[in-house]
Amino acid sequence: KRFPQAISLLESRARPLPLNNFEVFSLARLYRQTGDDAKALPMLEQMLKAEPGSAFVLRELADLYRAQNRPADELGTLLQLFQAAPDGATNDRLVALYRQRGDTAGEQAQRVAAEHAGLGPTTKMPEIVTLPTPHVPRQSA
């Protein structure tokens, strides 16, 4: 893995010219892969301002917030991602975050949004159901 060399190459390219969005995203991912989230975060946040609704940036930013244990930021970012590109994995994570917060109204609203997006019921987070008590015959005395 030659992450440090790739980082140096992109950083040196940024000095004479501004990096294009692909290069910025690539550099941010390299920073994350080498554990330098402090450099990646402002780059991703700035890129999101330049490309609102970018699924690639939103997904990377949500992953970063999750790694930094920032559930409120992760939730907000995942909501934007779900609006831009609804998918089952994002929906499942949103339901889990609402459940962690104890926000049953948010969880229910997300389930409805998923159904409207054509995703159907959540598959990884099934509703808790009450199973009937099995019939056990009485023994006579």
MISEPA-702288 format. One record per residue (C-alpha): residue in one letter; x, y, z. Coordinates in steps of 0.02 Angstrom, whole numbers. Layout:
+------+--------+--------+--------+
: type :     c1 :     c2 :     c3 :
+------+--------+--------+--------+
:    A :      X :      Y :      Z :
...
+------+--------+--------+--------+
***
This chain:
+------+--------+--------+--------+
: type :     c1 :     c2 :     c3 :
+------+--------+--------+--------+
:    K :      0 :      0 :      0 :
:    R :     74 :    161 :    -57 :
:    F :    -46 :    283 :     23 :
:    P :     88 :    407 :     80 :
:    Q :    156 :    422 :    -97 :
:    A :    -19 :    448 :   -168 :
:    I :    -54 :    582 :    -37 :
:    S :    109 :    672 :    -78 :
:    L :     68 :    667 :   -263 :
:    L :   -105 :    742 :   -240 :
:    E :    -45 :    871 :   -113 :
:    S :     93 :    928 :   -231 :
:    R :    -33 :    940 :   -374 :
:    A :   -144 :   1051 :   -265 :
:    R :     -9 :   1183 :   -244 :
:    P :      0 :   1252 :   -421 :
:    L :   -184 :   1218 :   -464 :
:    P :   -340 :   1185 :   -366 :
:    L :   -385 :   1002 :   -367 :
:    N :   -538 :    947 :   -462 :
:    N :   -679 :    863 :   -365 :
:    F :   -620 :    687 :   -405 :
:    E :   -445 :    729 :   -340 :
:    V :   -515 :    810 :   -183 :
:    F :   -623 :    658 :   -149 :
:    S :   -477 :    541 :   -182 :
:    L :   -363 :    638 :    -66 :
:    A :   -495 :    640 :     71 :
:    R :   -515 :    451 :     55 :
:    L :   -326 :    428 :     63 :
:    Y :   -320 :    534 :    221 :
:    R :   -456 :    424 :    296 :
:    Q :   -367 :    264 :    248 :
:    T :   -210 :    324 :    334 :
:    G :   -307 :    376 :    490 :
:    D :   -298 :    564 :    462 :
:    D :   -483 :    602 :    480 :
:    A :   -443 :    779 :    539 :
:    K :   -383 :    823 :    364 :
:    A :   -520 :    726 :    275 :
:    L :   -668 :    805 :    366 :
:    P :   -651 :    986 :    307 :
:    M :   -615 :    927 :    130 :
:    L :   -773 :    822 :    125 :
:    E :   -880 :    957 :    204 :
:    Q :   -814 :   1085 :     78 :
:    M :   -843 :    965 :    -65 :
:    L :  -1023 :    938 :     -7 :
:    K :  -1051 :   1126 :    -20 :
:    A :   -985 :   1120 :   -198 :
:    E :  -1087 :    965 :   -242 :
:    P :  -1242 :    959 :   -132 :
:    G :  -1328 :    791 :   -144 :
:    S :  -1173 :    697 :   -204 :
:    A :  -1203 :    518 :   -147 :
:    F :  -1016 :    480 :   -146 :
:    V :   -976 :    627 :    -32 :
:    L :  -1127 :    601 :     80 :
:    R :  -1086 :    417 :    104 :
:    E :   -904 :    453 :    145 :
:    L :   -952 :    594 :    264 :
:    A :  -1080 :    484 :    353 :
:    D :   -948 :    348 :    374 :
:    L :   -828 :    476 :    445 :
:    Y :   -957 :    542 :    568 :
:    R :   -996 :    364 :    621 :
:    A :   -810 :    329 :    650 :
:    Q :   -799 :    487 :    755 :
:    N :   -954 :    436 :    857 :
:    R :  -1056 :    586 :    799 :
:    P :  -1228 :    507 :    779 :
:    A :  -1323 :    671 :    756 :
:    D :  -1210 :    723 :    611 :
:    E :  -1218 :    547 :    540 :
:    L :  -1408 :    550 :    548 :
:    G :  -1422 :    718 :    459 :
:    T :  -1300 :    663 :    325 :
:    L :  -1388 :    496 :    299 :
:    L :  -1555 :    585 :    281 :
:    Q :  -1480 :    690 :    141 :
:    L :  -1408 :    533 :     63 :
:    F :  -1575 :    443 :     73 :
:    Q :  -1662 :    589 :    -11 :
:    A :  -1530 :    592 :   -149 :
:    A :  -1514 :    404 :   -176 :
:    P :  -1628 :    295 :    -69 :
:    D :  -1564 :    120 :    -34 :
:    G :  -1592 :    -18 :     91 :
:    A :  -1426 :     -2 :    183 :
:    T :  -1450 :    185 :    213 :
:    N :  -1628 :    154 :    269 :
:    D :  -1574 :     17 :    390 :
:    R :  -1442 :    131 :    467 :
:    L :  -1567 :    274 :    484 :
:    V :  -1691 :    159 :    571 :
:    A :  -1553 :    100 :    688 :
:    L :  -1501 :    279 :    730 :
:    Y :  -1679 :    330 :    766 :
:    R :  -1699 :    175 :    874 :
:    Q :  -1538 :    216 :    970 :
:    R :  -1606 :    389 :   1006 :
:    G :  -1773 :    321 :   1061 :
:    D :  -1856 :    423 :    923 :
:    T :  -2003 :    313 :    877 :
:    A :  -2085 :    452 :    774 :
:    G :  -1925 :    473 :    672 :
:    E :  -1910 :    285 :    651 :
:    Q :  -2089 :    270 :    591 :
:    A :  -2068 :    418 :    472 :
:    Q :  -1914 :    335 :    400 :
:    R :  -2007 :    172 :    374 :
:    V :  -2144 :    267 :    281 :
:    A :  -2012 :    358 :    176 :
:    A :  -1934 :    190 :    133 :
:    E :  -2101 :    121 :     77 :
:    H :  -2132 :    276 :    -30 :
:    A :  -1960 :    251 :   -107 :
:    G :  -2012 :     74 :   -154 :
:    L :  -1899 :    -12 :    -29 :
:    G :  -2035 :   -102 :     65 :
:    P :  -2018 :   -152 :    247 :
:    T :  -1847 :   -146 :    328 :
:    T :  -1764 :   -315 :    314 :
:    K :  -1622 :   -307 :    439 :
:    M :  -1720 :   -227 :    580 :
:    P :  -1882 :   -328 :    590 :
:    E :  -2023 :   -275 :    702 :
:    I :  -2028 :   -367 :    867 :
:    V :  -2177 :   -482 :    863 :
:    T :  -2263 :   -570 :   1004 :
:    L :  -2269 :   -756 :    973 :
:    P :  -2419 :   -851 :   1035 :
:    T :  -2391 :   -965 :   1183 :
:    P :  -2387 :  -1143 :   1119 :
:    H :  -2531 :  -1251 :   1173 :
:    V :  -2471 :  -1369 :   1307 :
:    P :  -2597 :  -1505 :   1354 :
:    R :  -2640 :  -1513 :   1537 :
:    Q :  -2595 :  -1668 :   1630 :
:    S :  -2733 :  -1747 :   1730 :
:    A :  -2705 :  -1773 :   1913 :
+------+--------+--------+--------+
***
